[in-house]
Amino acid sequence: MSAATSPSEPPQPAAMHGVAELAFASDRRGDTRLAHLYQQAPLRVLFPTSDGCGLTQAVLLTTSGGLVGGDRLDVRVSAGDGAAALVTPQAAEKVYRSTGADCRIAVRLAAGAGSWLEWLPQETILFDSARLDRTTIIEAAEGARVLAGEMLVFGRRARGETLLRGRLREAWRVYRAGRLVWADALRAEGALAAVLAGPACLAGAAAAATAIYAGDAAGDALVLARDLTASIGIGEMTAAATVVAGLLVVRWLAQDARLLRCAFGRFWAAMRAALGGWPAVLPRVWSV
């Protein structure tokens, strides 16, 4: 007796749900320490020794090497009153092809009174047919200062790989003193190459970046932000800065992802020095 089998696609790996929760607090001497940590694979948190940035650092590592459809990452970071911390990924995040399910990333940043919190991104690279839904929520108390950003790379053009199809939703919500001051979302689905190439969208950019600064005097930084984007623009790149409801928003479009990363990093280093009084350097893991 024999049994016939029909060919089928190989089984898909189970979806992953990574979680990282970090809370920083200021002690009696004014030093920032880790008050709470929870991590769930594939997210892990590392705490490198000081490398000149001047404040407590946490580095996020995605041990899976990338994300596929159905995967979830939940990141929650809080800086208590008077605390100062910087959180950054260890490397670029890769979002691979999905057969239908979205990859979901949720980032929530909370900053207490008198605190300084940096969420310093590395690139998120979208492969063809990737499906990414990412939301970043910032809750800043009175007197808190938050410098946060994200970078998106649409395919790996240097390797001849183009993002043709997929789904992208990139959303931001910023609250100050409990009041929503800015909500923004970019959503595109289907033939992404055609949508992103539109002059009313991203004009065919290979990469895009956003940086925001929430602070009591964010509007005073507008001239500085515009001067910096004008002075450190590299190659085919467009940048603009504005203030919305007391929130500084800066955005870039570039035809070369590597050059955008360079310009973004130089801008960030200058801003953290001017606004927070920290050294004008980036974490070692970000600069490698």
DAMOVEN-V625419 format. One record per pair of residues at least 4 apart in sequence whose C-alpha atoms are under 8 Angstrom apart, sorted by the first residue. I is the first residue (numbers start at 1). J is the second residue. Records with the same first field share a line. If there is no record, write none. Layout:
BEGIN
I: J + J
END
This chain:
BEGIN
15: 68 + 69 + 70 + 71 + 72
16: 41 + 42 + 70 + 71 + 72
17: 40 + 41 + 42 + 71 + 72 + 73 + 74
18: 39 + 40 + 41 + 42 + 43 + 72 + 73 + 74
19: 38 + 39 + 40 + 41 + 42 + 43 + 73 + 74 + 75
20: 37 + 38 + 39 + 40 + 43 + 44 + 45 + 74 + 75 + 76
21: 36 + 37 + 38 + 39 + 75 + 76 + 77
22: 34 + 35 + 36 + 37 + 38 + 76 + 77 + 78
23: 34 + 35 + 36 + 37 + 77 + 78 + 79 + 80
24: 32 + 33 + 34 + 35 + 36 + 78 + 79 + 80 + 83 + 84 + 85
25: 32 + 33 + 34 + 35 + 79 + 80 + 81 + 82 + 83
26: 30 + 31 + 32 + 33 + 80 + 81 + 82 + 83 + 84
27: 31 + 32 + 33
30: 82 + 83
31: 83
32: 55 + 56 + 83 + 84 + 85
33: 56
39: 43 + 44 + 45
40: 44
41: 62 + 63
42: 61 + 62 + 63 + 64
43: 60 + 61 + 62 + 63 + 73
44: 60 + 61 + 62 + 63
45: 58 + 59 + 60 + 61
46: 58 + 59 + 60 + 61
47: 57 + 58 + 59
48: 57 + 58 + 59
49: 57
50: 54 + 55 + 56 + 57
51: 283 + 284
52: 279 + 281 + 283
53: 278 + 279 + 280 + 281 + 282 + 283
54: 278 + 279
55: 84 + 85 + 86 + 278
56: 84 + 85 + 86
57: 85 + 86 + 87 + 88
58: 85 + 86 + 87 + 88
59: 87 + 88 + 89 + 90
60: 87 + 88 + 89 + 90
61: 89 + 90 + 91
62: 66 + 93
65: 93 + 94
66: 93 + 94 + 95 + 96
67: 71 + 93 + 94 + 95 + 96 + 103
68: 95 + 96 + 97 + 98 + 102 + 103 + 130
69: 96 + 97 + 98 + 99 + 100 + 101 + 102 + 103 + 130 + 131
70: 101 + 102 + 103 + 104
71: 102 + 103 + 104
72: 103 + 104 + 105
73: 104 + 105 + 106
74: 105 + 106 + 107
75: 105 + 106 + 107 + 108
76: 107 + 108 + 109
77: 108 + 109 + 110
78: 109 + 110 + 111 + 112
79: 83 + 84 + 85 + 110 + 111 + 112 + 115 + 116 + 117
80: 111 + 112 + 113 + 115
81: 111 + 112 + 113 + 114 + 115
82: 112 + 113 + 114 + 115 + 116
83: 112 + 114 + 115 + 116 + 117
84: 115 + 116 + 117
85: 116 + 117 + 118
86: 117 + 118 + 119 + 120
87: 117 + 118 + 119 + 120
88: 119 + 120 + 121 + 122 + 286
89: 120 + 121 + 122 + 286
90: 122 + 285 + 286
91: 122 + 123 + 285 + 286
92: 122 + 123 + 124 + 125
93: 122 + 123 + 124 + 125
94: 124 + 125 + 126 + 127
95: 103 + 124 + 125 + 126 + 127 + 130 + 131 + 132
96: 126 + 127 + 128 + 129 + 130
97: 127 + 128 + 129 + 130 + 131
98: 102 + 129 + 130 + 131
99: 129
100: 131
101: 131
102: 131 + 132 + 133 + 167
103: 131 + 132 + 133
104: 132 + 133 + 134
105: 132 + 133 + 134 + 135
106: 134 + 135 + 136
107: 134 + 135 + 136 + 137
108: 136 + 137 + 138 + 139
109: 136 + 137 + 138 + 139
110: 138 + 139 + 140
111: 115 + 116 + 117 + 139 + 140 + 141 + 144 + 145 + 146
112: 140 + 141 + 142 + 143 + 144
113: 140 + 141 + 142 + 143 + 144
114: 142 + 143 + 144 + 145
115: 143 + 144 + 145
116: 144 + 145 + 146 + 276
117: 145 + 146 + 147
118: 146 + 147 + 148
119: 146 + 147 + 148 + 149
120: 147 + 148 + 149 + 150
121: 148 + 149 + 150 + 151
122: 150 + 151 + 286
123: 150 + 151 + 152 + 153 + 261
124: 150 + 151 + 152 + 153
125: 152 + 153 + 154 + 155 + 156
126: 130 + 152 + 153 + 154 + 155 + 163
127: 154 + 155 + 156 + 161 + 162 + 163
128: 155 + 161 + 162 + 163 + 164 + 165 + 166
129: 163 + 164 + 165 + 166 + 167
130: 165 + 166 + 167
131: 166 + 167 + 168
132: 167 + 168 + 169 + 170
133: 167 + 168 + 169 + 170
134: 169 + 170 + 171
135: 170 + 171 + 172 + 173
136: 171 + 172 + 173
137: 172 + 173 + 174 + 175
138: 173 + 174 + 175
139: 174 + 175 + 176 + 177 + 178
140: 144 + 145 + 146 + 174 + 175 + 176 + 177 + 178 + 214
141: 176 + 177 + 178
142: 176 + 177 + 216
143: 215 + 216
144: 214 + 215 + 216
145: 213 + 214 + 215 + 216
146: 212 + 213 + 214 + 215
147: 211 + 212 + 213 + 214 + 272
148: 211 + 212 + 213
149: 209 + 210 + 211 + 212
150: 209 + 210 + 211
151: 207 + 208 + 209 + 210
152: 207 + 208 + 209
153: 206 + 207 + 208 + 257
154: 162 + 163 + 206 + 207
155: 161 + 162 + 163 + 206
156: 160 + 161 + 162
157: 161 + 162 + 206
163: 192 + 193
164: 191 + 192 + 193 + 194
165: 189 + 190 + 191 + 192 + 193
166: 189 + 190 + 191 + 192
167: 187 + 188 + 189 + 190 + 192
168: 186 + 187 + 188 + 189
169: 185 + 186 + 187 + 188
170: 185 + 186 + 187
171: 183 + 184 + 185 + 186
172: 182 + 183 + 184 + 185
173: 180 + 181 + 182 + 183 + 184
174: 180 + 181 + 182 + 183
175: 179 + 180 + 181 + 182
176: 180 + 181 + 214
181: 244 + 245 + 246 + 247
182: 244 + 245 + 247
188: 192 + 195 + 196
191: 195
192: 196
193: 197 + 204
194: 198
195: 201
196: 201 + 202 + 203 + 204 + 205
197: 201 + 202 + 203 + 204 + 205
198: 202 + 203 + 204
199: 203 + 204
202: 253
204: 255
205: 253 + 254 + 255
206: 253 + 254 + 255 + 256 + 257
207: 253 + 254 + 255 + 256 + 257 + 260
208: 251 + 252 + 253 + 254 + 260
209: 251 + 252 + 253 + 260 + 264
210: 249 + 250 + 251 + 252
211: 249 + 250 + 251
212: 247 + 248 + 249 + 250
213: 218 + 247 + 248 + 249
214: 218 + 246 + 247 + 248
215: 246 + 247
216: 246
217: 221 + 246
218: 222 + 243 + 246 + 247 + 248
219: 243 + 246 + 247 + 248
221: 225 + 248 + 275
222: 226 + 241 + 242 + 243 + 248
223: 227
224: 228
225: 229 + 241 + 250 + 271
226: 230 + 240 + 241
227: 231
228: 232 + 267 + 270
229: 233 + 239 + 240 + 267
230: 239
232: 263 + 266 + 267
233: 237 + 238 + 239 + 263
234: 259 + 260 + 263
235: 254 + 255 + 256 + 259
236: 254 + 255 + 256
237: 252 + 253 + 254 + 255 + 260
238: 252 + 253 + 254
239: 250 + 251 + 252 + 253
240: 250 + 251 + 252
241: 248 + 249 + 250 + 251
242: 248 + 249 + 250
243: 247 + 248 + 249
244: 248 + 249
252: 260
253: 260
254: 259 + 260
256: 260
257: 261
258: 262
259: 263
260: 264
261: 265
262: 266
263: 267
264: 268
265: 269 + 282
266: 270
267: 271
268: 272 + 282
269: 273 + 279 + 280 + 281 + 282
270: 274 + 280
271: 275 + 276 + 280
272: 276 + 277 + 278 + 279 + 280
273: 277 + 278 + 279 + 280
274: 278
282: 286 + 287
283: 287
284: 288
END
